[in-house]
């Protein structure tokens, strides 16, 4: 490893150093604002450094290419937004707040390692860094039983899914003797016989581990409970950074190891995608809790993303990246609204908390409506264009069944998003008890919401600049 | 690769599986921990047979030695007082220790046999020396070591926070 390599690692180094600095600052003197400021500074520096660092392969473990830098900027930006949300949320609470930022930075580092890993060893390390920090983040509010319950559920399920992943990696390694994605792709290319007896179970077990993190359907059980129990900013983090980092890795693994050459794997992925789209949207119809609705909707969104992955053409890879950006914007926006309305005792997750919001806080209701409509895929929003790209990519590869299910389930999805939207605009009747949000207004969250709303419309109407960036990023892995 | 290595491998593997199943079905935490130690020792024997003596030693020292013994201490120390001493005595009498003892004896016999008859000890995939592991860890995989340190940092901060908040809660209740 030479100086050039160290410079290429700059975005990761900055985040790691910031977490240590925040920890030391906390050890010297506890101050919520200082921890918050240092975290924001570190994330901003890491974000900017990703634009200037030269692409490089740093040892066997990390591939710092344009693709990795693209997702690193996305991840750090999302963490930045989550940090801004968290400040107001935790400021109004008793107890220790500074550890939150250390854990958030460590989790961000894990997701960034995932985005840069082109090898199973770094995949496993990144995943574990992310998971271990998330256990503590989800259970962060130790005085709330649902939070602890969610943490323990996540701990048990993430632990067992890591075991599946490790076993799958071991099987693939036993068969091919390689951990590197590109090398695996080459070895599969020159292989004559089609003996898949070790490779296929191995790959399916790896998909199990990845599918758990993404909450794809047979492995989605934890999602609603964890979304509901975790503090709202942490839920936003789980929904965006954790899933985004993992999907970035899945896309890289899929295209570099050329797994799409194996029809059994494509079949498995198609079944998972269809099941995710159907289950996510159908379960959301019956949910009455806003956080749970968003949890089910995220399951469906991961199903849509998987469609773009399965069609495995260049357009598909671009569609995945665009969809992830749009998904980050609208999910962060939705959870920023939830954070803003959350009280000291509990988060604003009941549908009643949102009834008549328009008459109390019109701008907030308006932004929430925009985010929900984007999640549903209404034109003029980023969510619509993202879905459009997936359908276009699917049509190019003639994956008609997947597209049909995507369209049908998106229509189903409209119902539950509109259910929340109509609740926002209902006239408040006199006898309903209005949920009192935190007394302290959070200007930081308003800022986040404004920026996200602008991005939502910008990407939905003029996506050309973003698409150009995505194309150059995707170009480095295909 | 001899036939004997296979038999020894699967025997130790069976002990590991059995001990793990017993560990997760025990109702008393201390009994479960005893089986967990046996399970880890059995895995160590498996590592030894596969030609990774360093990993086997580390498994015994770190997992069975340090971590689980720490667990045992914590479980023992959490309930102090005369009443707890009484329950503790109840835990350790009876047949609780027979199961782990038999399984450990099996592993010990296997290990002694393996050590006494080195010519028969075939490994499944050649022997990896500690030096090779060290060179790999601090050469191409040095970033992995660094990342593992970040993993430990996250785990430490998380454990500290969660442990602290549950502690202060019980203090309030008292």
Interface residues (C-beta under 8 A of the other chain):
Chain A: X1 X16 X19 X20 X23 X58 X59 X60 X61 X62 X95 X96 X99 X102 X103 X106 X107 X109 X110 X113 X121 X122 X125 X126 X128 X129 X132 X133 X135 X136 X137 X139 X140 X142 X143 X151
Chain B: X140 X141 X142 X143 X144 X147 X148 X150 X151 X153 X154 X155 X157 X158 X159 X160 X161 X162 X164 X165 X166 X169
